[in-house]
Amino acid sequence: MEENQETPASEPLSVSAALGLAKNALESFTVKLIGEVSEVNNKPGYKAVYFTVKDDKASLPCMMWLNRFDACGIDLRMGMLVELTGRFSLYAPKGRMNFDVFSITLAGEGNLRLQVANLAKKLQAEGLMVPAKKRAIPDYPQRIGLVTSPRGAAVHDVLRTLRRRFPLAHILLAGVPVEGDGAAAGLIEGLHAVEQADVEVVLLVRGGGSFEDLMPFNDEALARAIAALSVPVVTGIGHEPDTSIADMVADTRASTPTAAAEAVSPSPEFLGGLIAGAAHQLSAALKRKLERFVLVLEGISVRPIFADANMLFATESQTLDMTEERLFRAIPLNIARDRSALEHARERLRAKARPLLARFDSAVSLSAARLHDLSPLIILGRGYAVAKNADNAILKSVSAVAVGDSVGVELHDGRLVCHVDTIEEWQTSMITLEERDE
């Protein structure tokens, strides 16, 4: 049939019949289209969800049965860019055409956001985002790991902030790509590198960008690597509104790279205040301690012992005096008692000794008489003398004396010192005293 040729009709069609033909024709094929959601009507009790999609030239009313809508898992909101699959349908009672939607998917960035949201729910269900598992950031970290692009503005912002706030910290930079294919793997490798360098905290940062640019920070493997790291991780990714999976699993999320650097470094003002507060506390503590010492010293200074030095040994002196007094009373009494006991013992000894000594008295008297007869003094008394040399040795021979020697002659009543002028030697060496006298 030619395009402009009219089809002969034996009878005109009713409105419902004409709409029926149109309905059958519209519903005979399936269409896939993309549009921006401009209106959503999802009221409780409705059997379907009604919404409108549009582009810059036209708009299309749509409807989707609730069972299909719930199965798609999309929270439909105005402004979303969606991809719809369905067919055109005609509502005959009102003569209105709409689009019967079979399925909905997010188009472009919207689809990426859906994937990120689903991953976030999965990781949250596994406990990777539980606040109780978040690790505390060290107050004064000496070794800070920095994982970011070595050429972006973020690295300069972080280094400048740390140099200004906490120059004592040692920064270990792992330069990695932060966008594009392979960026997620590079970020994971950078995290492990700084971890092996024994850092105390890790900064994972990058500057702002589109949602697609930030997709490496929504990588599941990166999220698991952050959660498994042995040191706390602080993220500063993009700008304030941007939130990635890495932010969610990190121990601390900062809004920007600069804020991340501030989160791990105390400011000079804070340190100054901290030192000033500590100095004040120390000063106050020392002052209180000195005041206590002063009170103690004052209490000690008024003690009697410091007013009168004799009080130091007063008790001991009194004890010594009392002991001395007891001692002086006890010694004479003990001596008298011991003297009496000794006299008594002497008398008893004498009484017991007299019978024993009686039988020896005569023998002792006889021996005494014989000793008296043999005493040299008795012999000297009869006119004899004893000659001794200068060494007081008895001279028994004239040969023991030389002319000029001094000789001592002992008599019974004294001693004579004589000078030898002449020596006369007897003819016979054996001569008795009586013969010599004759």
C-alpha positions in Angstrom: 0.0 0.0 0.0 1.3 3.4 -0.8 1.9 5.9 1.9 -0.6 8.5 0.8 -3.3 6.0 -0.3 -6.3 6.0 2.0 -7.7 2.7 3.1 -11.4 2.4 2.2 -13.6 1.7 5.1 -17.0 0.3 4.8 -18.0 1.7 8.2 -16.5 4.3 10.5 -14.8 3.1 13.8 -16.0 3.9 17.3 -13.6 5.8 19.6 -13.0 2.7 21.7 -12.3 0.6 18.6 -9.9 3.2 17.2 -8.1 3.4 20.6 -8.0 -0.5 20.7 -6.3 -0.5 17.3 -3.8 2.0 18.6 -3.2 0.1 21.8 -2.6 -3.1 20.0 -0.2 -1.4 17.6 1.8 0.4 20.5 2.0 -2.7 22.6 3.4 -4.9 19.8 7.1 -3.9 20.3 9.5 -3.2 23.2 11.5 0.0 23.5 14.6 0.9 25.5 15.1 4.6 26.3 17.1 6.9 28.6 15.7 10.0 30.4 15.9 12.1 33.5 13.3 11.5 36.2 11.3 14.7 36.6 8.4 13.5 38.8 7.8 10.5 41.1 4.4 9.4 42.6 4.8 6.4 44.8 2.0 6.6 47.3 1.1 3.8 49.8 -1.8 1.7 48.6 -1.0 2.2 44.9 -0.5 -1.0 42.8 2.0 0.8 40.6 4.6 3.6 40.7 4.0 6.5 38.4 6.8 8.8 37.3 7.8 11.0 34.3 11.1 11.0 32.4 12.2 13.8 30.1 14.9 15.2 27.9 15.4 18.7 26.7 12.6 18.4 24.0 9.9 16.0 25.4 8.5 14.2 28.4 7.0 10.8 28.8 4.6 9.6 31.6 5.6 6.1 32.9 4.2 3.5 35.2 5.7 0.4 36.7 3.9 -2.3 38.7 5.1 -2.6 42.3 6.4 -6.1 42.0 8.7 -5.1 39.2 9.7 -1.8 41.0 10.6 -3.6 44.2 12.7 -6.1 42.3 14.9 -3.5 40.6 16.2 -2.2 44.0 16.4 1.4 43.0 15.3 4.3 45.2 13.9 6.4 42.4 14.4 10.2 42.9 14.0 13.3 40.7 17.1 14.2 38.8 18.2 10.6 38.3 19.3 9.6 34.8 17.7 6.2 34.2 17.6 3.6 31.5 14.1 2.1 31.0 13.0 -1.0 29.1 9.2 -1.4 28.4 6.5 -0.7 25.9 4.1 2.0 25.1 0.5 1.5 26.3 -2.7 3.4 25.9 -5.2 4.0 28.7 -8.4 3.9 26.7 -10.9 5.4 29.3 -8.9 8.6 29.3 -7.2 8.3 25.9 -3.8 8.8 27.5 -0.6 7.1 26.4 2.1 6.1 28.9 5.2 3.9 29.0 4.8 0.5 30.8 8.2 -0.1 32.4 9.6 -3.6 32.7 13.0 -2.7 34.2 15.0 0.3 35.4 18.7 0.7 35.7 20.7 3.8 36.5 22.5 5.3 33.5 26.1 6.7 33.5 27.1 8.0 37.0 23.9 6.8 38.5 24.8 3.2 37.8 28.2 3.7 39.3 26.6 5.2 42.4 24.3 2.2 42.7 27.3 -0.1 42.5 29.1 1.9 45.2 26.0 1.9 47.4 25.6 -1.9 47.1 29.3 -2.5 47.9 28.9 -0.2 51.0 26.0 -2.3 52.2 27.9 -5.5 51.7 31.0 -4.2 53.6 28.9 -2.8 56.3 27.2 -6.1 56.8 30.6 -7.7 57.1 31.5 -5.3 59.9 34.2 -3.3 58.1 32.6 0.0 59.0 31.8 -0.7 62.7 32.8 2.3 64.8 34.0 0.1 67.6 36.7 -1.3 65.3 38.1 2.1 64.3 41.6 2.6 65.6 42.7 5.7 67.5 45.1 8.1 65.9 48.4 8.6 67.8 48.6 12.0 69.5 52.2 12.7 68.3 53.2 10.4 65.5 56.9 10.5 64.6 56.6 8.5 61.4 53.6 9.3 59.0 53.0 7.4 55.8 51.5 9.4 52.9 49.9 7.5 50.0 48.9 9.8 47.1 50.0 11.1 43.7 53.5 12.6 43.8 52.4 15.2 41.2 49.1 16.4 42.4 48.2 19.4 44.6 47.2 17.1 47.5 50.8 16.0 48.3 51.9 19.7 48.5 49.0 20.6 50.7 49.7 17.7 53.1 53.5 18.3 53.3 53.0 22.1 53.8 50.5 21.5 56.6 52.7 18.9 58.4 55.8 21.1 58.1 53.9 24.0 59.6 52.1 22.2 62.4 54.4 19.3 63.3 57.9 19.5 61.8 59.2 16.8 64.0 57.3 14.1 62.1 59.2 12.1 59.5 57.1 11.7 56.3 57.3 8.5 54.1 55.7 9.1 50.7 54.4 6.4 48.5 53.8 8.0 45.1 51.0 6.1 43.2 48.4 6.9 40.6 45.1 8.0 42.1 42.8 7.6 39.0 42.4 5.5 36.0 42.9 1.8 35.3 45.2 0.1 37.9 45.0 3.0 40.3 43.3 0.8 43.0 46.1 -1.7 42.8 48.7 1.0 43.1 47.0 2.5 46.1 47.0 -1.0 47.8 50.7 -1.4 47.0 51.4 2.1 48.5 49.6 1.2 51.7 51.6 -2.0 52.1 54.9 -0.1 51.4 54.4 2.5 54.1 53.2 -0.2 56.5 56.4 -2.2 56.1 58.3 1.0 56.7 57.0 1.0 60.3 54.9 4.1 60.2 52.5 5.0 63.0 49.6 6.3 60.9 48.8 6.4 57.1 47.3 9.3 55.1 45.4 8.2 52.0 44.6 11.4 50.1 43.8 12.9 46.7 42.4 16.2 45.4 38.9 16.8 44.0 37.5 15.3 40.8 34.4 13.8 39.3 32.6 10.8 40.6 34.3 8.7 37.9 37.7 10.1 38.9 37.2 9.0 42.5 36.1 5.5 41.6 39.5 3.8 42.5 38.7 4.8 46.1 35.5 2.8 45.8 37.3 -0.4 45.0 36.5 -3.4 47.2 40.0 -4.7 47.3 41.3 -1.3 48.5 38.6 -1.2 51.2 39.6 -4.6 52.5 43.3 -3.6 52.4 42.6 -0.5 54.5 40.6 -2.5 57.0 43.4 -5.1 57.3 46.2 -2.6 57.7 48.1 -2.9 61.0 48.1 0.9 61.6 45.3 3.4 61.5 44.4 5.1 58.2 43.2 8.6 57.7 41.5 9.6 54.4 41.2 12.9 52.8 39.7 12.3 49.4 38.2 15.0 47.1 36.1 17.7 48.7 33.7 18.0 51.6 30.6 16.4 49.9 32.6 13.5 48.4 32.4 10.2 50.4 34.0 7.0 49.1 34.1 3.5 50.3 37.7 4.1 51.5 36.3 7.0 53.7 33.8 4.6 55.2 36.2 1.9 56.2 39.1 4.2 57.2 39.7 4.8 60.9 39.2 8.6 60.4 37.7 10.4 57.5 38.7 14.0 56.8 37.0 16.3 54.3 40.2 17.3 52.4 43.9 16.3 52.2 44.7 19.4 54.3 42.2 18.4 56.9 43.7 14.9 56.9 47.1 16.3 57.6 45.6 18.4 60.4 44.0 15.3 61.9 47.3 13.5 62.5 49.4 16.6 63.7 49.0 18.8 66.7 49.0 22.5 66.0 51.7 24.7 67.5 49.0 26.6 69.3 47.7 23.3 70.8 51.2 22.2 71.8 51.9 25.7 73.3 48.7 25.5 75.3 49.5 21.9 76.4 53.0 22.9 77.5 51.7 26.0 79.3 49.0 24.0 81.0 51.6 21.3 82.1 53.9 24.1 83.3 51.0 25.6 85.3 50.1 22.3 86.8 53.7 21.6 87.7 54.2 25.0 89.2 51.0 24.6 91.3 52.0 21.1 92.4 55.5 22.3 93.5 53.9 25.3 95.3 51.5 23.0 97.2 54.4 20.6 98.0 56.6 23.5 99.3 53.7 24.8 101.4 53.3 21.3 102.9 57.0 21.2 103.6 56.9 24.7 105.2 54.0 23.5 107.5 55.9 20.4 108.4 59.1 22.4 109.2 57.1 24.9 111.2 55.6 22.1 113.2 59.0 20.6 113.8 60.6 23.9 114.8 58.2 24.4 117.7 58.9 21.1 119.3 60.5 21.3 122.8 63.6 19.5 121.6 64.5 22.4 119.4 63.8 24.9 122.2 66.0 23.0 124.7 68.8 20.8 123.4 68.8 18.9 126.8 65.4 17.5 125.8 67.1 15.4 123.1 68.7 13.2 125.7 66.5 13.9 128.7 65.0 10.5 129.0 68.4 8.8 128.5 70.1 11.1 131.0 67.5 10.4 133.7 67.8 6.7 133.0 71.6 6.9 133.3 71.3 8.8 136.6 68.9 6.3 138.1 71.1 3.4 136.9 74.2 5.1 138.4 72.4 5.6 141.7 71.3 2.0 141.8 74.9 0.9 140.9 76.5 2.9 143.7 74.1 1.5 146.2 74.5 -2.0 145.0 78.4 -2.1 144.9 79.1 -1.5 148.6 76.4 -3.8 149.6 77.8 -6.5 147.3 81.3 -5.9 148.5 80.3 -6.1 152.2 78.3 -9.3 151.4 81.2 -10.8 149.5 83.7 -9.8 152.3 81.5 -11.5 154.9 81.3 -14.6 152.7 85.0 -14.5 152.2 85.8 -14.3 156.0 83.4 -17.1 156.6 85.0 -19.2 153.9 88.5 -18.3 155.4 87.5 -19.4 158.8 86.1 -22.6 157.5 89.3 -23.2 155.5 91.4 -22.6 158.6 89.3 -24.8 160.7 89.6 -27.6 158.1 93.4 -26.9 157.5 94.6 -27.0 161.2 94.3 -30.8 161.6 95.9 -31.4 158.3 98.9 -29.0 159.0 99.5 -30.2 162.5 101.4 -33.3 161.6 103.7 -31.3 159.3 104.7 -28.6 161.9 107.6 -30.6 163.4 109.0 -31.5 159.9 108.7 -28.0 158.8 110.5 -26.7 162.0 113.3 -29.2 161.5 113.7 -28.2 157.8 113.7 -24.6 158.8 116.4 -25.2 161.3 118.5 -27.0 158.8 118.0 -24.3 156.2 119.0 -21.7 158.8 122.2 -23.6 159.5 122.9 -23.7 155.8 122.1 -20.0 155.2 125.1 -18.1 153.7 124.2 -15.3 156.1 125.0 -17.5 159.1 128.3 -18.3 157.6 129.0 -14.6 156.9 128.1 -13.9 160.5 130.9 -16.1 161.6 133.5 -13.9 159.9 133.4 -15.2 156.4 133.0 -13.1 153.3 131.9 -13.6 149.6 133.9 -12.0 146.8 132.1 -11.0 143.5 133.4 -9.5 140.3 132.1 -6.5 138.5 129.3 -8.7 137.0 128.2 -9.7 140.5 129.4 -13.2 139.9 130.9 -15.1 142.8 134.7 -15.4 142.5 135.9 -19.0 143.1 139.5 -18.6 142.0 142.1 -15.9 141.9 142.6 -16.7 138.2 139.3 -15.0 137.5 140.7 -11.6 138.8 143.4 -9.4 137.3 145.4 -6.7 139.0 143.5 -3.5 138.8 140.0 -5.1 138.8 137.4 -4.0 141.2 136.1 -6.7 143.5 133.0 -6.5 145.7 133.3 -8.2 149.2 130.0 -8.9 150.9 130.0 -9.3 154.7 127.1 -10.1 157.0 126.3 -6.5 157.6 127.4 -4.8 154.3 129.5 -4.7 151.2 133.1 -3.5 150.4 134.3 -2.4 147.1 138.1 -3.3 146.8 140.8 -2.6 144.2 143.1 -5.5 143.5 146.8 -4.5 143.8 148.4 -7.9 144.2 147.3 -11.4 143.6 148.8 -14.3 145.6 148.1 -17.7 144.4 148.3 -20.7 146.9 150.5 -23.5 146.3 147.9 -26.2 146.8 144.5 -25.7 145.0 142.7 -27.9 147.5 142.8 -26.3 150.9 140.2 -26.1 153.5 139.0 -22.9 155.1 140.4 -23.9 158.5 143.9 -24.5 157.0 143.8 -21.2 155.2 143.0 -19.5 158.4 146.0 -21.0 160.2 
